[in-house]
Amino acid sequence: MVIDVDFMLRWAMPVHVRIINGCRVQIDGPEAALMAMRYRWPLSESPKLRLARDRCIKAISQNGSVALARESFIDAAVDAKVLA
């Protein structure tokens, strides 16, 4: 079985978060969002974080909406108090 993925997906509008020592970081798409949530996120677990990670994975694997992944990422950022 081969899973087709697209690591070059970009959102129409980037999302800015403060996750690295409070510095503003621009997140351009679901892959960058997934990496930020996995390795730099202040919360280790929350329902909004799990949903955002799941939707970003689905968008990358072309089984989900890129716009929905962005919306979920913003919700997780608000929940974690990192939206810039």
SEFI-464171 format. One record per atom (N, C-alpha, C, O, CB): residue number from 0; residue in one letter; atom name; x, y, z. Coordinates in Angstrom, 2 decimals. Each point is the difference from the previous one (the first is absolute). Glycine has a CB too. Example, Ala and Ser with C-alpha at 12.3 -4.5 7.8 and 13.67 -1.06 7.14 Angstrom:
# residues 2
[0, 'A', 'N', [13.19, -5.69, 7.80]],
[0, 'A', 'CA', [-0.89, 1.19, 0.00]],
[0, 'A', 'C', [0.90, 1.20, 0.00]],
[0, 'A', 'O', [1.04, -0.02, 0.66]],
[0, 'A', 'CB', [-2.93, -1.15, 0.59]],
[1, 'S', 'N', [1.54, 2.22, -1.97]],
[1, 'S', 'CA', [0.82, 1.19, 0.06]],
[1, 'S', 'C', [-0.77, 1.09, 0.73]],
[1, 'S', 'O', [0.51, 1.11, 0.17]],
[1, 'S', 'CB', [0.67, -1.74, -2.32]],
END
This chain:
# residues 84
[0, 'M', 'N', [0.84, -1.18, 0.00]],
[0, 'M', 'CA', [-0.84, 1.18, 0.00]],
[0, 'M', 'C', [0.88, 1.24, 0.00]],
[0, 'M', 'O', [0.98, 0.07, 0.74]],
[0, 'M', 'CB', [-2.81, -1.31, 0.47]],
[1, 'V', 'N', [1.49, 2.20, -2.03]],
[1, 'V', 'CA', [0.73, 1.26, -0.10]],
[1, 'V', 'C', [-0.92, 1.12, 0.47]],
[1, 'V', 'O', [-1.14, 0.10, -0.44]],
[1, 'V', 'CB', [2.56, -0.97, -1.49]],
[2, 'I', 'N', [-0.91, 1.70, 2.82]],
[2, 'I', 'CA', [-0.75, 1.16, 0.48]],
[2, 'I', 'C', [0.56, 1.23, -0.69]],
[2, 'I', 'O', [1.19, 0.31, 0.14]],
[2, 'I', 'CB', [-1.67, -1.41, 2.11]],
[3, 'D', 'N', [-0.35, 1.79, -2.98]],
[3, 'D', 'CA', [0.41, 1.20, -0.71]],
[3, 'D', 'C', [-0.06, 1.19, 0.95]],
[3, 'D', 'O', [-1.04, 0.26, 0.60]],
[3, 'D', 'CB', [0.21, -1.21, -2.80]],
[4, 'V', 'N', [1.94, 1.67, 2.33]],
[4, 'V', 'CA', [0.03, 1.16, 0.88]],
[4, 'V', 'C', [0.49, 1.22, -0.77]],
[4, 'V', 'O', [0.70, -0.12, -1.01]],
[4, 'V', 'CB', [-0.28, -1.35, 3.00]],
[5, 'D', 'N', [-0.81, 2.63, -1.51]],
[5, 'D', 'CA', [0.42, 1.26, -0.61]],
[5, 'D', 'C', [0.57, 0.89, 1.09]],
[5, 'D', 'O', [-0.73, 0.60, 0.78]],
[5, 'D', 'CB', [-1.03, -0.80, -2.60]],
[6, 'F', 'N', [3.10, 0.28, 1.87]],
[6, 'F', 'CA', [0.66, 0.79, 1.02]],
[6, 'F', 'C', [0.15, 1.47, -0.40]],
[6, 'F', 'O', [0.58, 0.79, 0.74]],
[6, 'F', 'CB', [0.63, -2.85, -0.03]],
[7, 'M', 'N', [-1.72, 2.42, -1.87]],
[7, 'M', 'CA', [0.15, 1.37, -0.46]],
[7, 'M', 'C', [-1.31, 0.79, 0.12]],
[7, 'M', 'O', [-0.11, 1.09, -0.58]],
[7, 'M', 'CB', [1.89, -1.87, -0.98]],
[8, 'L', 'N', [-2.74, 0.27, 2.28]],
[8, 'L', 'CA', [-1.26, 0.73, 0.17]],
[8, 'L', 'C', [0.23, 1.30, 0.75]],
[8, 'L', 'O', [0.75, 0.04, 0.97]],
[8, 'L', 'CB', [-2.02, -2.21, -0.98]],
[9, 'R', 'N', [0.61, 3.22, -0.45]],
[9, 'R', 'CA', [0.10, 1.30, 0.66]],
[9, 'R', 'C', [-1.41, 0.52, 0.26]],
[9, 'R', 'O', [-0.93, -0.23, -0.78]],
[9, 'R', 'CB', [3.15, 0.72, -0.35]],
[10, 'W', 'N', [-2.37, 0.21, 2.24]],
[10, 'W', 'CA', [-1.25, 0.67, 0.30]],
[10, 'W', 'C', [-0.06, 1.32, -0.77]],
[10, 'W', 'O', [1.04, 0.58, -0.32]],
[10, 'W', 'CB', [-1.14, -1.65, 2.62]],
[11, 'A', 'N', [-1.11, 1.53, -2.60]],
[11, 'A', 'CA', [-0.16, 1.28, -0.68]],
[11, 'A', 'C', [0.57, 1.14, 0.84]],
[11, 'A', 'O', [0.59, 0.94, -0.53]],
[11, 'A', 'CB', [-2.64, -1.82, -0.62]],
[12, 'M', 'N', [1.87, 0.80, 2.47]],
[12, 'M', 'CA', [0.54, 0.99, 0.94]],
[12, 'M', 'C', [0.78, -0.73, 1.07]],
[12, 'M', 'O', [-0.52, -0.92, 0.62]],
[12, 'M', 'CB', [-1.41, 2.53, -1.06]],
[13, 'P', 'N', [3.18, -1.21, 0.68]],
[13, 'P', 'CA', [0.77, -0.67, 1.06]],
[13, 'P', 'C', [-0.58, 0.32, 1.37]],
[13, 'P', 'O', [-0.76, 0.96, 0.17]],
[13, 'P', 'CB', [2.81, -0.85, -1.60]],
[14, 'V', 'N', [-1.69, -0.92, 2.40]],
[14, 'V', 'CA', [-0.41, 0.20, 1.39]],
[14, 'V', 'C', [1.28, 0.30, 0.79]],
[14, 'V', 'O', [1.01, -0.66, -0.19]],
[14, 'V', 'CB', [-3.05, -0.92, -0.02]],
[15, 'H', 'N', [1.98, 2.57, 1.08]],
[15, 'H', 'CA', [1.17, 0.37, 0.81]],
[15, 'H', 'C', [-0.23, -0.44, 1.44]],
[15, 'H', 'O', [-1.05, 0.26, 0.59]],
[15, 'H', 'CB', [1.55, 1.70, -2.10]],
[16, 'V', 'N', [0.51, -2.62, 2.06]],
[16, 'V', 'CA', [-0.05, -0.45, 1.38]],
[16, 'V', 'C', [1.29, 0.39, 0.71]],
[16, 'V', 'O', [1.02, 0.27, -0.64]],
[16, 'V', 'CB', [-2.53, -2.20, 0.01]],
[17, 'R', 'N', [1.45, 1.96, 1.94]],
[17, 'R', 'CA', [1.19, 0.29, 0.82]],
[17, 'R', 'C', [0.35, -1.28, 0.76]],
[17, 'R', 'O', [-0.57, -0.27, 1.06]],
[17, 'R', 'CB', [-0.02, 2.76, -0.83]],
[18, 'I', 'N', [1.53, -3.27, -0.78]],
[18, 'I', 'CA', [0.30, -1.30, 0.60]],
[18, 'I', 'C', [1.47, -0.20, 0.34]],
[18, 'I', 'O', [0.32, -0.90, 0.78]],
[18, 'I', 'CB', [-2.23, 0.02, -2.04]],
[19, 'I', 'N', [2.80, 1.66, 0.71]],
[19, 'I', 'CA', [1.43, -0.18, 0.27]],
[19, 'I', 'C', [0.48, 1.19, 0.80]],
[19, 'I', 'O', [0.29, 1.06, -0.56]],
[19, 'I', 'CB', [0.05, -2.41, -1.57]],
[20, 'N', 'N', [-0.25, 1.17, 3.44]],
[20, 'N', 'CA', [0.42, 1.09, 0.89]],
[20, 'N', 'C', [-0.82, 1.27, -0.20]],
[20, 'N', 'O', [0.51, 1.10, 0.15]],
[20, 'N', 'CB', [1.78, -2.07, -0.16]],
[21, 'G', 'N', [-3.55, 0.81, -0.34]],
[21, 'G', 'CA', [-0.88, 1.14, -0.18]],
[21, 'G', 'C', [0.15, 0.72, -1.33]],
[21, 'G', 'O', [-0.66, 1.01, -0.23]],
[21, 'G', 'CB', [0.73, -0.77, 2.64]],
[22, 'C', 'N', [0.80, -0.75, -3.27]],
[22, 'C', 'CA', [0.20, 0.62, -1.31]],
[22, 'C', 'C', [-1.14, -0.38, -0.94]],
[22, 'C', 'O', [-0.53, -1.11, 0.06]],
[22, 'C', 'CB', [3.03, 1.07, 0.27]],
[23, 'R', 'N', [-2.85, 0.96, -1.16]],
[23, 'R', 'CA', [-1.09, -0.22, -0.97]],
[23, 'R', 'C', [0.51, -0.88, -1.13]],
[23, 'R', 'O', [1.03, 0.28, -0.61]],
[23, 'R', 'CB', [-2.08, 1.96, 1.19]],
[24, 'V', 'N', [0.30, -3.31, -0.84]],
[24, 'V', 'CA', [0.35, -0.96, -1.05]],
[24, 'V', 'C', [-1.15, -0.07, -0.99]],
[24, 'V', 'O', [-1.16, -0.10, 0.39]],
[24, 'V', 'CB', [2.62, -1.24, 1.20]],
[25, 'Q', 'N', [-1.13, 1.40, -2.88]],
[25, 'Q', 'CA', [-1.01, -0.11, -1.04]],
[25, 'Q', 'C', [-0.18, -1.46, -0.40]],
[25, 'Q', 'O', [0.97, -0.69, -0.32]],
[25, 'Q', 'CB', [-0.41, 3.01, -0.51]],
[26, 'I', 'N', [-1.80, -2.78, 0.86]],
[26, 'I', 'CA', [-0.34, -1.36, -0.39]],
[26, 'I', 'C', [-0.78, 0.09, -1.30]],
[26, 'I', 'O', [-1.08, 0.59, -0.05]],
[26, 'I', 'CB', [1.03, -1.43, 2.48]],
[27, 'D', 'N', [0.60, 0.26, -3.50]],
[27, 'D', 'CA', [-0.55, 0.16, -1.34]],
[27, 'D', 'C', [-0.93, -1.12, -0.46]],
[27, 'D', 'O', [-0.72, 0.17, -0.98]],
[27, 'D', 'CB', [2.76, 1.06, 0.48]],
[28, 'G', 'N', [-2.03, -2.36, 1.19]],
[28, 'G', 'CA', [-0.83, -1.11, -0.47]],
[28, 'G', 'C', [-0.06, -1.13, 1.01]],
[28, 'G', 'O', [0.58, 0.10, 1.09]],
[28, 'G', 'CB', [0.01, 0.51, -3.41]],
[29, 'P', 'N', [-1.28, -1.68, 1.97]],
[29, 'P', 'CA', [-0.22, -1.08, 0.95]],
[29, 'P', 'C', [1.27, -0.73, 0.43]],
[29, 'P', 'O', [0.08, -0.47, 1.14]],
[29, 'P', 'CB', [-2.29, 0.23, -2.15]],
[30, 'E', 'N', [3.20, 0.12, 0.13]],
[30, 'E', 'CA', [1.23, -0.68, 0.40]],
[30, 'E', 'C', [0.74, 0.82, 1.07]],
[30, 'E', 'O', [0.43, -0.56, 1.00]],
[30, 'E', 'CB', [-0.25, -0.49, -3.30]],
[31, 'A', 'N', [-0.04, 2.34, 2.08]],
[31, 'A', 'CA', [0.66, 0.86, 0.99]],
[31, 'A', 'C', [-0.79, 0.03, 1.31]],
[31, 'A', 'O', [0.59, 0.02, 1.08]],
[31, 'A', 'CB', [0.36, 1.38, -2.95]],
[32, 'A', 'N', [-2.27, -1.39, 1.76]],
[32, 'A', 'CA', [-0.84, -0.02, 1.20]],
[32, 'A', 'C', [0.21, -1.29, 0.78]],
[32, 'A', 'O', [0.11, 0.02, 1.23]],
[32, 'A', 'CB', [-1.80, 1.43, -2.39]],
[33, 'L', 'N', [1.73, -2.56, 0.45]],
[33, 'L', 'CA', [0.20, -1.29, 0.65]],
[33, 'L', 'C', [1.35, -0.05, 0.72]],
[33, 'L', 'O', [0.08, -0.49, 1.13]],
[33, 'L', 'CB', [-1.53, -0.59, -2.87]],
[34, 'M', 'N', [2.49, 1.58, 1.11]],
[34, 'M', 'CA', [1.32, 0.00, 0.62]],
[34, 'M', 'C', [0.01, 0.92, 1.24]],
[34, 'M', 'O', [0.59, -0.35, 1.03]],
[34, 'M', 'CB', [0.48, -0.10, -3.29]],
[35, 'A', 'N', [-1.72, 1.59, 2.16]],
[35, 'A', 'CA', [-0.07, 0.91, 1.14]],
[35, 'A', 'C', [-0.74, -0.65, 1.17]],
[35, 'A', 'O', [0.43, 0.10, 1.15]],
[35, 'A', 'CB', [-0.39, 1.86, -2.72]],
[36, 'M', 'N', [-1.16, -2.61, 1.27]],
[36, 'M', 'CA', [-0.80, -0.63, 1.07]],
[36, 'M', 'C', [0.72, -1.20, 0.60]],
[36, 'M', 'O', [-0.17, -0.29, 1.19]],
[36, 'M', 'CB', [-1.91, 1.06, -2.34]],
[37, 'R', 'N', [2.86, -1.46, 0.37]],
[37, 'R', 'CA', [0.69, -1.19, 0.52]],
[37, 'R', 'C', [1.24, 0.35, 0.82]],
[37, 'R', 'O', [0.28, -0.66, 1.00]],
[37, 'R', 'CB', [-1.11, -0.59, -2.96]],
[38, 'Y', 'N', [1.56, 2.28, 1.55]],
[38, 'Y', 'CA', [1.32, 0.24, 0.59]],
[38, 'Y', 'C', [0.15, 1.31, 0.79]],
[38, 'Y', 'O', [0.96, 0.15, 0.75]],
[38, 'Y', 'CB', [-0.09, -1.48, -2.60]],
[39, 'R', 'N', [-1.79, 2.26, 1.70]],
[39, 'R', 'CA', [0.18, 1.30, 0.64]],
[39, 'R', 'C', [-1.21, 0.49, 0.78]],
[39, 'R', 'O', [0.00, 1.12, 0.51]],
[39, 'R', 'CB', [1.56, -0.59, -2.31]],
[40, 'W', 'N', [-2.58, -1.33, 1.89]],
[40, 'W', 'CA', [-1.26, 0.44, 0.60]],
[40, 'W', 'C', [0.09, 0.00, 1.51]],
[40, 'W', 'O', [0.58, -0.92, 0.58]],
[40, 'W', 'CB', [-1.82, 0.02, -2.54]],
[41, 'P', 'N', [0.69, 1.93, 2.62]],
[41, 'P', 'CA', [0.08, 0.07, 1.47]],
[41, 'P', 'C', [-0.88, -1.03, 0.72]],
[41, 'P', 'O', [0.32, -0.42, 1.11]],
[41, 'P', 'CB', [0.18, 2.83, -1.38]],
[42, 'L', 'N', [-1.60, -2.82, -0.36]],
[42, 'L', 'CA', [-0.86, -1.02, 0.61]],
[42, 'L', 'C', [0.37, -1.35, -0.56]],
[42, 'L', 'O', [0.20, -0.16, -1.21]],
[42, 'L', 'CB', [-2.08, 1.82, 1.52]],
[43, 'S', 'N', [1.97, -2.65, 0.57]],
[43, 'S', 'CA', [0.34, -1.33, -0.49]],
[43, 'S', 'C', [-1.22, -0.72, -0.57]],
[43, 'S', 'O', [0.14, -0.86, -0.87]],
[43, 'S', 'CB', [1.69, 0.75, 2.54]],
[44, 'E', 'N', [-3.01, 0.46, -1.18]],
[44, 'E', 'CA', [-1.20, -0.67, -0.47]],
[44, 'E', 'C', [-1.23, 0.84, 0.32]],
[44, 'E', 'O', [-0.09, 0.60, 1.07]],
[44, 'E', 'CB', [1.19, -2.83, -0.77]],
[45, 'S', 'N', [-2.02, 2.26, -1.22]],
[45, 'S', 'CA', [-1.31, 0.62, 0.19]],
[45, 'S', 'C', [-0.89, -0.48, -1.14]],
[45, 'S', 'O', [0.51, -0.40, -1.05]],
[45, 'S', 'CB', [0.47, 2.46, 2.23]],
[46, 'P', 'N', [-2.30, -2.03, -1.00]],
[46, 'P', 'CA', [-0.89, -0.43, -1.09]],
[46, 'P', 'C', [0.20, 0.82, -1.29]],
[46, 'P', 'O', [-0.02, -0.57, -1.09]],
[46, 'P', 'CB', [-1.63, -0.14, 2.84]],
[47, 'K', 'N', [1.83, 2.01, -1.62]],
[47, 'K', 'CA', [0.18, 0.84, -1.19]],
[47, 'K', 'C', [1.33, -0.28, -0.68]],
[47, 'K', 'O', [0.09, 0.05, -1.23]],
[47, 'K', 'CB', [-1.52, 1.72, 2.29]],
[48, 'L', 'N', [2.44, -2.06, -0.28]],
[48, 'L', 'CA', [1.30, -0.34, -0.56]],
[48, 'L', 'C', [-0.08, -1.33, -0.77]],
[48, 'L', 'O', [0.51, -0.11, -1.11]],
[48, 'L', 'CB', [0.64, 1.36, 2.99]],
[49, 'R', 'N', [-1.78, -2.25, -1.28]],
[49, 'R', 'CA', [-0.15, -1.30, -0.68]],
[49, 'R', 'C', [-0.77, 0.15, -1.31]],
[49, 'R', 'O', [0.38, -0.58, -1.01]],
[49, 'R', 'CB', [-0.33, -0.58, 3.24]],
[50, 'L', 'N', [-1.14, 1.93, -2.20]],
[50, 'L', 'CA', [-0.80, 0.21, -1.21]],
[50, 'L', 'C', [0.81, 0.71, -1.08]],
[50, 'L', 'O', [-0.05, -0.38, -1.17]],
[50, 'L', 'CB', [-2.02, 0.46, 2.58]],
[51, 'A', 'N', [2.81, 0.95, -1.03]],
[51, 'A', 'CA', [0.80, 0.75, -0.96]],
[51, 'A', 'C', [1.08, -0.90, -0.61]],
[51, 'A', 'O', [0.22, 0.04, -1.21]],
[51, 'A', 'CB', [-0.65, 2.08, 2.49]],
[52, 'R', 'N', [1.11, -2.91, -0.46]],
[52, 'R', 'CA', [1.02, -0.92, -0.54]],
[52, 'R', 'C', [-0.62, -0.98, -0.98]],
[52, 'R', 'O', [0.54, -0.25, -1.08]],
[52, 'R', 'CB', [0.78, 0.47, 3.20]],
[53, 'D', 'N', [-2.47, -0.79, -1.74]],
[53, 'D', 'CA', [-0.69, -0.96, -0.86]],
[53, 'D', 'C', [-0.39, 0.63, -1.33]],
[53, 'D', 'O', [0.18, -0.61, -1.05]],
[53, 'D', 'CB', [-1.02, -0.58, 3.09]],
[54, 'R', 'N', [0.31, 2.39, -2.00]],
[54, 'R', 'CA', [-0.45, 0.66, -1.24]],
[54, 'R', 'C', [1.18, 0.41, -0.87]],
[54, 'R', 'O', [-0.11, -0.01, -1.23]],
[54, 'R', 'CB', [-1.92, 0.82, 2.44]],
[55, 'C', 'N', [3.15, -0.43, -0.60]],
[55, 'C', 'CA', [1.20, 0.32, -0.79]],
[55, 'C', 'C', [0.53, -1.25, -0.69]],
[55, 'C', 'O', [0.39, 0.05, -1.17]],
[55, 'C', 'CB', [0.17, 1.83, 2.75]],
[56, 'I', 'N', [-0.54, -2.99, -0.88]],
[56, 'I', 'CA', [0.45, -1.27, -0.59]],
[56, 'I', 'C', [-0.91, -0.37, -1.17]],
[56, 'I', 'O', [0.48, -0.41, -1.06]],
[56, 'I', 'CB', [0.44, -0.35, 3.29]],
[57, 'K', 'N', [-2.22, 0.89, -2.04]],
[57, 'K', 'CA', [-0.94, -0.32, -1.07]],
[57, 'K', 'C', [0.18, 0.92, -1.20]],
[57, 'K', 'O', [-0.09, -0.45, -1.14]],
[57, 'K', 'CB', [-1.54, -0.38, 2.86]],
[58, 'A', 'N', [1.88, 2.11, -1.48]],
[58, 'A', 'CA', [0.21, 0.94, -1.11]],
[58, 'A', 'C', [1.26, -0.37, -0.78]],
[58, 'A', 'O', [0.00, 0.01, -1.23]],
[58, 'A', 'CB', [-1.16, 1.81, 2.53]],
[59, 'I', 'N', [2.23, -2.14, -0.59]],
[59, 'I', 'CA', [1.26, -0.38, -0.64]],
[59, 'I', 'C', [-0.16, -1.27, -0.82]],
[59, 'I', 'O', [0.56, -0.12, -1.09]],
[59, 'I', 'CB', [0.70, 1.20, 2.96]],
[60, 'S', 'N', [-2.04, -2.01, -1.36]],
[60, 'S', 'CA', [-0.20, -1.27, -0.71]],
[60, 'S', 'C', [-1.14, 0.10, -1.01]],
[60, 'S', 'O', [-0.42, -1.02, -0.56]],
[60, 'S', 'CB', [1.28, -0.20, 2.56]],
[61, 'Q', 'N', [-1.35, 2.42, -2.24]],
[61, 'Q', 'CA', [-1.04, 0.30, -0.99]],
[61, 'Q', 'C', [-1.32, -0.69, 0.31]],
[61, 'Q', 'O', [-0.78, -0.30, -0.91]],
[61, 'Q', 'CB', [2.57, 0.60, -0.78]],
[62, 'N', 'N', [-2.03, -0.56, 2.97]],
[62, 'N', 'CA', [-1.27, -0.59, 0.43]],
[62, 'N', 'C', [-0.83, 0.97, 0.83]],
[62, 'N', 'O', [-0.97, -0.39, 0.64]],
[62, 'N', 'CB', [2.05, -1.85, -0.66]],
[63, 'G', 'N', [-0.68, 3.50, 0.01]],
[63, 'G', 'CA', [-0.71, 0.99, 0.79]],
[63, 'G', 'C', [0.16, 1.39, -0.57]],
[63, 'G', 'O', [0.77, 0.22, -0.94]],
[63, 'G', 'CB', [-0.45, -1.64, 2.95]],
[64, 'S', 'N', [-1.03, 2.34, -1.44]],
[64, 'S', 'CA', [-0.03, 1.38, -0.47]],
[64, 'S', 'C', [1.17, 0.81, 0.57]],
[64, 'S', 'O', [0.25, -0.01, 1.20]],
[64, 'S', 'CB', [-2.75, -0.14, -1.39]],
[65, 'V', 'N', [3.19, 0.85, -0.69]],
[65, 'V', 'CA', [1.08, 0.88, 0.43]],
[65, 'V', 'C', [-0.57, 1.16, 0.82]],
[65, 'V', 'O', [0.60, 0.41, 1.00]],
[65, 'V', 'CB', [0.76, -1.03, -3.05]],
[66, 'A', 'N', [-2.50, 1.15, 1.64]],
[66, 'A', 'CA', [-0.63, 1.11, 0.73]],
[66, 'A', 'C', [-0.44, -0.44, 1.39]],
[66, 'A', 'O', [0.14, 0.75, 0.97]],
[66, 'A', 'CB', [-0.90, 0.23, -3.15]],
[67, 'L', 'N', [0.23, -2.17, 2.28]],
[67, 'L', 'CA', [-0.43, -0.53, 1.30]],
[67, 'L', 'C', [1.21, -0.24, 0.91]],
[67, 'L', 'O', [-0.09, 0.21, 1.21]],
[67, 'L', 'CB', [-1.92, -1.26, -2.30]],
[68, 'A', 'N', [3.11, 0.60, 0.52]],
[68, 'A', 'CA', [1.22, -0.18, 0.78]],
[68, 'A', 'C', [0.48, 1.35, 0.56]],
[68, 'A', 'O', [0.41, 0.08, 1.15]],
[68, 'A', 'CB', [0.23, -2.07, -2.59]],
[69, 'R', 'N', [-0.71, 3.03, 0.62]],
[69, 'R', 'CA', [0.41, 1.35, 0.45]],
[69, 'R', 'C', [-0.90, 0.48, 1.13]],
[69, 'R', 'O', [0.48, 0.50, 1.02]],
[69, 'R', 'CB', [0.37, 0.02, -3.33]],
[70, 'E', 'N', [-2.16, -0.69, 2.14]],
[70, 'E', 'CA', [-0.95, 0.42, 1.02]],
[70, 'E', 'C', [0.25, -0.73, 1.33]],
[70, 'E', 'O', [-0.05, 0.60, 1.07]],
[70, 'E', 'CB', [-1.64, -0.11, -2.88]],
[71, 'S', 'N', [1.95, -1.77, 1.73]],
[71, 'S', 'CA', [0.27, -0.78, 1.21]],
[71, 'S', 'C', [1.32, 0.40, 0.64]],
[71, 'S', 'O', [0.12, 0.02, 1.22]],
[71, 'S', 'CB', [-1.42, -1.92, -2.19]],
[72, 'F', 'N', [2.30, 2.23, 0.13]],
[72, 'F', 'CA', [1.28, 0.47, 0.53]],
[72, 'F', 'C', [-0.18, 1.31, 0.76]],
[72, 'F', 'O', [0.57, 0.18, 1.07]],
[72, 'F', 'CB', [0.64, -1.32, -2.97]],
[73, 'I', 'N', [-1.99, 2.04, 1.34]],
[73, 'I', 'CA', [-0.27, 1.27, 0.68]],
[73, 'I', 'C', [-0.70, -0.25, 1.33]],
[73, 'I', 'O', [0.34, 0.61, 1.01]],
[73, 'I', 'CB', [-0.50, 0.58, -3.23]],
[74, 'D', 'N', [-0.82, -2.08, 2.23]],
[74, 'D', 'CA', [-0.69, -0.34, 1.26]],
[74, 'D', 'C', [0.97, -0.55, 1.04]],
[74, 'D', 'O', [-0.08, 0.35, 1.17]],
[74, 'D', 'CB', [-2.01, -0.83, -2.48]],
[75, 'A', 'N', [3.00, -0.37, 0.87]],
[75, 'A', 'CA', [0.99, -0.56, 0.93]],
[75, 'A', 'C', [0.95, 1.08, 0.50]],
[75, 'A', 'O', [0.41, -0.01, 1.17]],
[75, 'A', 'CB', [-0.55, -2.21, -2.35]],
[76, 'A', 'N', [0.50, 3.16, 0.30]],
[76, 'A', 'CA', [0.88, 1.10, 0.40]],
[76, 'A', 'C', [-0.68, 0.92, 1.02]],
[76, 'A', 'O', [0.63, 0.44, 0.96]],
[76, 'A', 'CB', [0.48, -0.56, -3.20]],
[77, 'V', 'N', [-2.37, 0.39, 2.03]],
[77, 'V', 'CA', [-0.75, 0.80, 0.97]],
[77, 'V', 'C', [-0.07, -0.72, 1.34]],
[77, 'V', 'O', [0.20, 0.60, 1.06]],
[77, 'V', 'CB', [-1.56, 0.42, -2.92]],
[78, 'D', 'N', [1.07, -2.31, 1.80]],
[78, 'D', 'CA', [-0.08, -0.82, 1.22]],
[78, 'D', 'C', [1.31, -0.01, 0.77]],
[78, 'D', 'O', [0.00, 0.01, 1.23]],
[78, 'D', 'CB', [-1.71, -1.43, -2.37]],
[79, 'A', 'N', [2.82, 1.39, 0.42]],
[79, 'A', 'CA', [1.33, -0.02, 0.62]],
[79, 'A', 'C', [0.53, 1.40, 0.32]],
[79, 'A', 'O', [1.07, 0.16, 0.58]],
[79, 'A', 'CB', [-0.62, -2.26, -1.81]],
[80, 'K', 'N', [-1.22, 3.12, 0.84]],
[80, 'K', 'CA', [0.37, 1.40, 0.23]],
[80, 'K', 'C', [1.30, 0.38, -0.71]],
[80, 'K', 'O', [0.85, 0.70, 0.55]],
[80, 'K', 'CB', [-2.00, -0.83, 1.66]],
[81, 'V', 'N', [1.30, -0.34, -3.46]],
[81, 'V', 'CA', [1.19, 0.32, -0.78]],
[81, 'V', 'C', [-0.31, 0.72, -1.31]],
[81, 'V', 'O', [0.92, 0.33, -0.74]],
[81, 'V', 'CB', [0.15, -2.31, 1.76]],
[82, 'L', 'N', [-2.35, 2.24, -1.31]],
[82, 'L', 'CA', [-0.33, 0.69, -1.24]],
[82, 'L', 'C', [0.54, 1.42, 0.08]],
[82, 'L', 'O', [-0.26, 0.72, 0.97]],
[82, 'L', 'CB', [-1.82, -2.15, -1.29]],
[83, 'A', 'N', [2.83, 1.83, -0.72]],
[83, 'A', 'CA', [0.63, 1.34, 0.00]],
[83, 'A', 'C', [-0.88, 0.99, -0.75]],
[83, 'A', 'O', [0.36, 1.17, -0.11]],
[83, 'A', 'CB', [1.94, -2.22, 0.22]],
END
